[in-house]
């Protein structure tokens, strides 16, 4: 099948006669298996690659490289389940990443589908095959397998009733994988690429939905005939959230509540005022910039002790230093964590109490204002949101409706403030008022333009490789 020869091992390397694992030998064994799949994914058809993967990891049968087969046998013989799982996962990500580059997406589904093979649950008397099947069963019931399932992509609206509500927010879970430097480079590459793809699709769907809904609203009552013709000739745009048609009013509110100064400009002005400011002064200005919302006495007290004092006491050893971007970044990350998760990665007290209020918008706006100060902090925000999704995903959607609404509103807000989608609002009726009335949104039309993405200045693979290399050199 191959038409080419695999390199042969050196004497006594990767053989069944090894009686103990020497230092570094497990890495050599793994590299042989990785090398095999890197080789065949470039030279074989996807169908042939899947056949080789199935033979090796599912059926434990000979593959085109006998040394690769013996290498897996050694991992099983020495009862290295953790290393087996690491090897299995990285081989999966090697294949998925290469198929992504060549747009062979459907083979990802076929690959992951192998783990549903009924033979995995069948008993056997063959010692190594028995061990392999136990390990595969453990893998399918592990978080690692759930992470792998994320790469099947976002479910369609028609299948959402059969899936967990959290599947709509897969981009956060993928970003969390990308941010984890302990993950294989291939996994981080495809997690980043797929997360960007899902976000881009959401922004496009949101732009199209708000534009179409805006046209329907504007035409209603003025030209019912043309509106009916428009509806019959064009396919209805799917709502990318669960917020209902009120999403348009939400978009309008986010845009109009800014008044004459946008949140981006407020962030820019705040940063401009920090020249020569000490870290202690910065923390006070930071709290003023966030404009903490007014709540009842219970929430206000919680804010005081759970947020204000913790920010004030944060890195007090640096209080007299002139504030630099590094301190701004760490403060932003600390603020995001206080507003979202605790040390055990469960919802923080602040987040829980804010979520019980009917309107999650104040929390969303605070998070937005934080990431507008340092764009790098968005990665930390998304990893914190991923932890919240993991926590709440164990509950039915009806029992965590407030959290789902928060996620939808956060998604809409972040989409509006992305650089590659331009949302603007125009008042359609004349008014003598010079200020914007946020409570009256019916007088406004939302226009959205999805801009062409600018080419990336650096190859993702090179960037990730450098990060991985840097991590190795410092460890």
C-alpha positions as CSV (number, residue, x, y, z in Angstrom):
1,X,0.0,0.0,0.0
2,X,2.7,2.4,1.0
3,X,5.0,2.4,-2.0
4,X,7.9,3.5,0.3
5,X,10.0,2.1,3.1
6,X,10.0,3.2,6.7
7,X,13.4,3.9,8.3
8,X,14.6,0.9,10.3
9,X,15.4,1.2,14.0
10,X,18.9,0.8,15.4
11,X,19.8,-2.6,16.9
12,X,17.9,-3.4,20.2
13,X,15.6,-0.4,19.7
14,X,11.8,-0.8,19.8
15,X,12.0,-4.5,20.3
16,X,9.9,-6.8,22.5
17,X,13.1,-8.0,24.3
18,X,13.3,-4.8,26.3
19,X,12.8,-5.8,29.9
20,X,12.6,-2.3,31.5
21,X,12.0,1.2,30.2
22,X,15.2,3.2,30.2
23,X,15.3,7.0,30.7
24,X,14.0,8.6,27.6
25,X,13.0,5.4,25.9
26,X,9.3,6.0,26.2
27,X,9.7,9.3,24.4
28,X,11.6,7.5,21.6
29,X,8.8,4.9,21.4
30,X,6.2,7.7,21.1
31,X,8.3,9.6,18.5
32,X,8.3,6.4,16.3
33,X,4.5,6.3,16.4
34,X,4.2,10.0,15.8
35,X,6.6,9.8,12.9
36,X,4.6,7.0,11.3
37,X,1.4,9.0,11.3
38,X,3.2,12.1,10.1
39,X,4.6,10.2,7.2
40,X,1.4,8.4,6.1
41,X,-0.9,11.4,6.5
42,X,1.2,13.1,3.8
43,X,1.5,10.1,1.5
44,X,-1.6,8.0,2.0
45,X,-5.3,8.8,1.2
46,X,-7.4,9.7,4.3
47,X,-9.2,6.4,4.0
48,X,-5.9,4.5,4.1
49,X,-4.7,6.6,7.1
50,X,-7.9,5.8,9.1
51,X,-7.5,2.1,8.2
52,X,-3.9,2.2,9.7
53,X,-5.1,4.1,12.8
54,X,-7.9,1.6,13.3
55,X,-5.6,-1.4,12.9
56,X,-3.1,0.0,15.4
57,X,-5.2,1.6,18.2
58,X,-8.5,-0.2,17.9
59,X,-7.8,-3.7,16.7
60,X,-4.2,-4.0,17.6
61,X,-3.2,-5.5,14.3
62,X,-0.2,-5.1,12.1
63,X,0.3,-1.8,10.3
64,X,2.6,-1.0,7.4
65,X,5.5,-0.2,9.8
66,X,6.1,-3.2,12.0
67,X,8.3,-1.1,14.4
68,X,5.3,1.2,15.1
69,X,3.2,-1.9,15.9
70,X,5.9,-3.2,18.3
71,X,6.3,0.3,19.8
72,X,2.6,0.3,20.9
73,X,3.1,-3.2,22.2
74,X,5.9,-2.0,24.5
75,X,3.7,0.8,25.9
76,X,1.0,-1.9,26.7
77,X,3.5,-4.4,28.0
78,X,4.9,-1.9,30.5
79,X,1.4,-0.9,31.6
80,X,1.9,2.8,30.6
81,X,-1.7,3.9,30.3
82,X,-1.0,7.6,30.7
83,X,1.6,7.5,28.0
84,X,-0.8,5.5,25.8
85,X,-3.4,8.1,26.2
86,X,-0.9,10.9,25.4
87,X,0.3,9.0,22.3
88,X,-3.3,8.3,21.2
89,X,-4.4,11.9,21.6
90,X,-1.4,13.4,19.8
91,X,-1.8,11.0,16.9
92,X,-5.4,12.1,16.6
93,X,-4.5,15.8,16.6
94,X,-1.7,15.2,14.1
95,X,-4.2,13.7,11.7
96,X,-7.0,16.2,12.4
97,X,-4.6,19.1,12.0
98,X,-3.3,17.9,8.6
99,X,-6.8,17.2,7.4
100,X,-7.9,20.7,8.4
101,X,-5.1,22.2,6.3
102,X,-6.1,20.1,3.3
103,X,-9.9,20.8,4.0
104,X,-10.6,17.1,4.5
105,X,-12.9,17.9,7.5
106,X,-15.2,14.9,7.2
107,X,-12.4,12.5,8.0
108,X,-12.3,14.0,11.5
109,X,-15.8,12.6,12.1
110,X,-14.7,9.2,10.7
111,X,-11.6,9.1,12.9
112,X,-13.5,10.0,16.1
113,X,-16.2,7.6,15.2
114,X,-13.7,4.8,15.6
115,X,-14.0,5.1,19.3
116,X,-17.6,4.0,19.1
117,X,-16.6,0.7,17.6
118,X,-18.5,-2.1,19.4
119,X,-15.4,-4.3,19.5
120,X,-13.9,-2.0,22.2
121,X,-16.4,-3.3,24.7
122,X,-16.1,-7.0,23.7
123,X,-14.1,-9.3,26.1
124,X,-11.0,-11.1,24.8
125,X,-8.5,-13.5,26.1
126,X,-5.5,-11.9,24.3
127,X,-3.6,-10.1,27.1
128,X,-2.5,-7.0,25.3
129,X,-5.7,-6.6,23.4
130,X,-7.6,-6.9,26.6
131,X,-5.5,-4.2,28.2
132,X,-5.9,-2.0,25.1
133,X,-9.7,-2.2,25.2
134,X,-9.8,-1.4,28.9
135,X,-7.6,1.7,28.2
136,X,-9.9,2.7,25.3
137,X,-13.0,2.4,27.5
138,X,-11.3,4.6,30.1
139,X,-10.3,7.1,27.4
140,X,-13.9,7.3,26.1
141,X,-15.1,8.2,29.6
142,X,-12.4,10.8,30.2
143,X,-12.3,14.6,29.8
144,X,-9.7,14.1,27.1
145,X,-12.2,12.4,24.9
146,X,-14.7,15.2,25.5
147,X,-12.0,17.7,24.4
148,X,-11.6,15.7,21.2
149,X,-15.3,15.8,20.5
150,X,-15.1,19.6,20.4
151,X,-13.3,19.3,17.0
152,X,-16.4,17.8,15.4
153,X,-17.6,21.4,15.1
154,X,-20.6,23.5,16.2
155,X,-23.9,21.6,16.0
156,X,-26.5,22.8,13.6
157,X,-29.8,24.3,14.8
158,X,-31.7,21.2,13.7
159,X,-29.6,19.0,16.0
160,X,-29.4,21.3,19.0
161,X,-32.4,19.6,20.7
162,X,-30.3,16.4,20.9
163,X,-27.2,18.0,22.2
164,X,-26.2,19.8,25.4
165,X,-26.9,23.6,25.4
166,X,-23.2,24.2,26.1
167,X,-22.3,23.0,22.6
168,X,-23.3,26.4,21.3
169,X,-20.4,27.9,23.2
170,X,-17.7,25.5,22.1
171,X,-15.4,28.4,21.0
172,X,-14.7,29.2,24.7
173,X,-13.7,25.5,25.4
174,X,-11.5,25.5,22.3
175,X,-9.8,28.7,23.4
176,X,-9.1,27.2,26.8
177,X,-7.3,24.3,25.0
178,X,-5.3,26.7,23.0
179,X,-4.3,28.6,26.1
180,X,-3.0,25.4,27.8
181,X,0.7,25.2,27.1
182,X,0.8,21.6,28.3
183,X,-1.3,20.5,25.4
184,X,0.3,19.1,22.2
185,X,1.2,21.8,19.6
186,X,-1.1,20.1,17.1
187,X,-4.0,20.2,19.5
188,X,-3.4,23.9,20.2
189,X,-3.2,24.7,16.5
190,X,-6.5,23.2,15.6
191,X,-8.2,24.5,18.8
192,X,-7.2,28.0,17.9
193,X,-8.2,27.7,14.2
194,X,-11.6,26.1,15.0
195,X,-12.3,28.6,17.7
196,X,-11.6,31.5,15.3
197,X,-13.8,29.9,12.7
198,X,-16.7,29.5,15.1
199,X,-16.4,33.1,16.3
200,X,-16.3,34.4,12.7
201,X,-19.4,32.4,11.8
202,X,-21.2,33.7,14.8
203,X,-20.3,37.3,14.0
204,X,-21.4,36.8,10.4
205,X,-24.7,35.2,11.5
206,X,-25.3,38.0,14.0
207,X,-24.6,40.7,11.4
208,X,-26.9,39.1,8.9
209,X,-29.7,38.5,11.4
210,X,-29.7,42.0,12.8
211,X,-29.6,43.5,9.3
212,X,-32.5,41.4,8.1
213,X,-34.5,41.9,11.3
214,X,-33.9,45.6,11.0
215,X,-35.2,45.7,7.5
216,X,-38.3,43.8,8.5
217,X,-38.9,46.2,11.4
218,X,-38.4,49.3,9.3
219,X,-40.7,48.1,6.5
220,X,-43.5,47.0,8.8
221,X,-46.3,49.5,8.7
222,X,-44.9,51.3,5.7
223,X,-44.9,48.8,2.9
224,X,-46.5,45.5,4.0
225,X,-46.7,44.2,0.4
226,X,-42.9,44.6,-0.2
227,X,-42.2,43.2,3.2
228,X,-44.2,40.1,2.3
229,X,-42.4,39.8,-1.0
230,X,-39.1,40.1,0.8
231,X,-40.0,37.4,3.3
232,X,-41.2,35.0,0.6
233,X,-38.2,35.4,-1.7
234,X,-35.4,35.2,0.9
235,X,-34.6,32.5,3.3
236,X,-35.1,33.6,6.9
237,X,-31.8,34.3,8.7
238,X,-31.3,32.0,11.7
239,X,-31.0,33.7,15.1
240,X,-27.5,32.7,16.4
241,X,-28.6,33.2,20.0
242,X,-31.4,32.0,22.3
243,X,-32.4,35.6,23.1
244,X,-35.3,35.8,20.6
245,X,-36.1,38.8,18.4
246,X,-35.3,41.1,21.4
247,X,-31.6,40.6,20.3
248,X,-32.0,43.7,18.0
249,X,-33.0,45.8,20.9
250,X,-30.0,44.4,22.8
251,X,-27.6,45.4,20.0
252,X,-29.2,48.9,19.9
253,X,-28.9,49.2,23.6
254,X,-25.2,48.3,23.6
255,X,-24.5,50.8,20.9
256,X,-26.7,53.7,22.1
257,X,-25.9,53.5,25.8
258,X,-22.4,54.7,24.9
259,X,-23.6,58.3,24.3
260,X,-21.0,60.4,22.5
261,X,-18.0,58.4,23.7
262,X,-17.5,54.7,22.8
263,X,-16.1,52.2,25.3
264,X,-13.1,51.9,23.1
265,X,-12.4,55.6,23.4
266,X,-13.0,55.5,27.1
267,X,-10.4,52.8,27.4
268,X,-8.0,54.8,25.2
269,X,-8.5,57.9,27.3
270,X,-8.0,56.0,30.5
271,X,-4.6,54.6,29.3
272,X,-3.5,58.0,28.2
273,X,-4.0,59.3,31.7
274,X,-1.6,56.7,33.2
275,X,1.7,58.4,32.3
276,X,3.7,58.8,35.5
277,X,1.0,57.2,37.7
278,X,2.0,54.8,40.4
279,X,0.5,51.3,40.7
280,X,-1.4,52.3,43.8
281,X,-2.9,55.3,42.0
282,X,-3.7,53.1,39.0
283,X,-5.7,50.6,41.0
284,X,-7.9,53.5,42.3
285,X,-8.3,54.9,38.8
286,X,-9.0,51.4,37.5
287,X,-12.0,51.0,39.9
288,X,-13.3,54.4,38.9
289,X,-13.0,53.5,35.3
290,X,-15.0,50.3,35.7
291,X,-17.8,52.4,37.2
292,X,-19.0,49.7,39.5
293,X,-22.8,49.3,39.2
294,X,-25.1,50.3,42.1
295,X,-26.8,47.3,43.7
296,X,-28.6,46.6,47.0
297,X,-26.8,46.6,50.3
298,X,-25.9,42.8,50.1
299,X,-24.3,43.1,46.7
300,X,-22.6,46.4,47.5
301,X,-21.0,44.8,50.5
302,X,-19.9,41.8,48.5
303,X,-18.4,44.1,45.9
304,X,-16.5,46.0,48.6
305,X,-15.0,43.0,50.2
306,X,-14.9,40.6,47.2
307,X,-13.6,43.0,44.6
308,X,-12.7,46.5,45.6
309,X,-10.5,45.5,48.6
310,X,-8.9,42.6,46.7
311,X,-8.0,44.9,43.8
312,X,-6.7,47.6,46.2
313,X,-4.6,45.0,48.1
314,X,-3.3,43.4,44.9
315,X,0.5,43.4,44.5
316,X,0.9,46.0,47.2
317,X,4.7,45.5,47.0
318,X,4.6,47.3,43.7
319,X,2.4,50.2,44.9
320,X,5.2,52.8,44.6
321,X,6.3,51.7,41.1
322,X,5.3,53.6,38.0
323,X,2.6,51.5,36.4
324,X,3.7,49.6,33.3
325,X,1.8,47.4,30.9
326,X,2.8,44.2,32.7
327,X,1.1,45.4,35.9
328,X,-1.9,46.6,34.0
329,X,-2.2,43.2,32.4
330,X,-1.9,41.2,35.6
331,X,-4.5,43.5,37.3
332,X,-6.9,43.0,34.4
333,X,-6.5,39.2,34.7
334,X,-7.0,39.4,38.4
335,X,-10.2,41.5,38.0
336,X,-11.6,39.1,35.4
337,X,-11.0,36.1,37.7
338,X,-12.6,37.8,40.7
339,X,-15.7,38.5,38.6
340,X,-16.0,35.0,37.2
341,X,-14.3,32.1,39.0
342,X,-12.8,31.2,42.4
343,X,-9.6,29.4,43.2
344,X,-11.3,26.0,42.6
345,X,-12.5,27.2,39.2
346,X,-16.1,27.3,40.3
347,X,-18.3,30.4,39.9
348,X,-17.1,33.1,42.3
349,X,-19.5,34.6,44.9
350,X,-19.6,37.8,42.9
351,X,-20.5,36.0,39.7
352,X,-23.2,33.9,41.4
353,X,-24.8,37.0,43.0
354,X,-24.6,39.1,39.8
355,X,-26.2,36.2,37.8
356,X,-29.2,36.1,40.1
357,X,-30.1,39.6,39.0
358,X,-32.4,40.0,36.1
359,X,-29.9,42.0,34.0
360,X,-26.4,40.6,33.3
361,X,-25.5,43.6,31.2
362,X,-23.6,45.5,33.9
363,X,-21.3,42.5,34.4
364,X,-20.8,42.1,30.7
365,X,-19.9,45.7,30.3
366,X,-17.4,45.5,33.1
367,X,-15.7,42.6,31.5
368,X,-15.8,44.4,28.1
369,X,-14.1,47.5,29.6
370,X,-11.4,45.3,31.2
371,X,-10.4,43.5,27.9
372,X,-10.5,46.8,26.0
373,X,-7.6,48.0,28.3
374,X,-5.4,45.0,27.4
375,X,-6.5,42.8,24.4
376,X,-4.3,40.0,25.7
377,X,-6.6,39.7,28.7
378,X,-9.4,38.4,26.4
379,X,-7.7,35.0,26.3
380,X,-7.8,34.9,30.1
381,X,-11.5,35.9,30.1
382,X,-12.3,33.1,27.6
383,X,-10.5,30.5,29.7
384,X,-12.5,31.6,32.8
385,X,-15.7,31.5,30.8
386,X,-14.7,28.0,29.7
387,X,-14.5,26.9,33.4
388,X,-17.9,28.3,34.0
389,X,-19.3,26.4,31.1
390,X,-17.8,23.2,32.4
391,X,-19.5,23.9,35.8
392,X,-22.9,24.7,34.5
393,X,-23.0,22.2,31.6
394,X,-24.0,19.5,34.1
395,X,-27.3,21.2,34.6
396,X,-30.3,21.3,32.2
397,X,-30.7,24.6,30.3
398,X,-33.8,25.5,32.2
399,X,-31.9,25.4,35.5
400,X,-29.2,27.7,34.3
401,X,-31.1,30.0,32.0
402,X,-29.5,33.1,33.6
403,X,-26.0,31.8,32.7
404,X,-27.0,31.0,29.2
405,X,-28.5,34.5,28.8
406,X,-25.2,35.9,30.1
407,X,-23.2,33.9,27.6
408,X,-25.5,35.1,24.7
409,X,-25.2,38.7,25.7
410,X,-21.5,38.4,26.2
411,X,-21.1,36.9,22.7
412,X,-23.2,39.7,21.1
413,X,-21.2,42.3,23.0
414,X,-17.8,40.9,22.0
415,X,-18.9,40.5,18.4
416,X,-19.9,44.2,18.2
417,X,-16.5,45.2,19.5
418,X,-14.5,43.0,17.3
419,X,-12.3,44.8,14.7
420,X,-13.5,42.7,11.8
421,X,-17.2,43.6,12.1
422,X,-18.4,47.1,12.0
423,X,-21.8,47.8,13.6
424,X,-23.2,51.3,13.4
425,X,-26.5,52.8,14.4
426,X,-28.5,55.6,12.6
427,X,-31.5,57.5,14.0
428,X,-34.3,57.3,11.5
429,X,-36.5,60.0,13.0
430,X,-35.7,63.7,13.5
431,X,-35.4,64.9,17.1
432,X,-34.5,68.1,18.7
433,X,-32.7,66.3,21.4
434,X,-28.9,66.4,21.3
435,X,-28.5,63.4,23.5
436,X,-29.3,59.8,22.9
437,X,-32.3,58.3,24.7
438,X,-31.3,54.8,25.6
439,X,-34.9,53.8,26.5
440,X,-36.3,54.6,23.1
441,X,-34.5,52.2,20.6
442,X,-37.3,51.9,18.1
443,X,-36.2,55.1,16.3
444,X,-32.8,53.5,15.4
445,X,-31.6,51.2,12.6
446,X,-28.6,48.9,13.0
447,X,-26.2,48.5,10.1
448,X,-23.5,45.8,10.1
449,X,-20.6,45.2,7.8
450,X,-18.4,42.2,8.0
451,X,-14.9,43.3,7.0
452,X,-12.4,41.2,5.2
453,X,-9.9,39.6,7.6
454,X,-6.4,40.9,7.4
455,X,-3.7,38.3,6.7
456,X,-1.9,37.1,9.8
457,X,1.5,38.5,10.1
458,X,2.9,35.2,11.5
459,X,2.2,31.6,10.8
460,X,0.3,30.0,13.7
461,X,2.4,26.9,13.5
462,X,5.7,28.9,13.9
463,X,4.3,30.9,16.8
464,X,3.1,27.8,18.7
465,X,6.4,26.0,18.0
466,X,8.3,29.0,19.4
467,X,6.1,29.0,22.5
468,X,6.6,25.3,23.0
469,X,10.3,25.6,22.5
470,X,10.4,28.5,25.0
471,X,8.5,26.4,27.6
472,X,11.0,23.5,27.2
473,X,14.0,25.8,27.6
474,X,12.6,27.2,30.9
475,X,11.5,23.9,32.4
